[in-house]
Amino acid sequence: MTVGAVVLAAGGSSRLGQPKQLLHHEGRTLVRRTTETALAAGLSPVVVVLGAHREAVATALAGLPVNLVHNPDWAAGLGGSLRVGLRALPPESVDAALVLLCDQLRVDAPHLSALVDTFSRTQAPIVASGYAGARGVPALFSRALFAELEALAPEEGARRVIAHEPSRVVEVALAGGAEDVDTAADLSRLTGAPRG
């Protein structure tokens, strides 16, 4: 099984007031931490979708063996960035894509590996993370669903495809998966870092 990764790192972080991707946690920017986690889990190729703060985010990923792609319409929403990322994967050589965000601090390489292992074992079209009574990303989608994901409206995210037909989804629990970073208060609460 060959599973690529699409790291969505194009957002403008309007609620936070500064680039979320460039916040530091445990000595690394969030975008580098997420990307290195994908690489550590053996995902290949790893595509990172850039948009807002494009050059600074690219600099934060310097030296990593990843494919950086730009979504010029990043402000329209996650759906467009997901489309750009999927189209950067070579469809003939990947069996699935694992979609990640930058701000889920509880995601680690063992969890991503568990998603891939579950896909290999079950052949389910979707393997999603389960948390807070819902299913969401990180989530793995078989190649057969790429067209469905690419058809999402710009303002829609992968969760719409996950929820569309629950019978095709296998869930892997992710403790704390709902804890993400949208505000300075979130960062302070999740990392112990001072606000500002």
Disulfide bonds with the S-S distance in Angstrom:
none
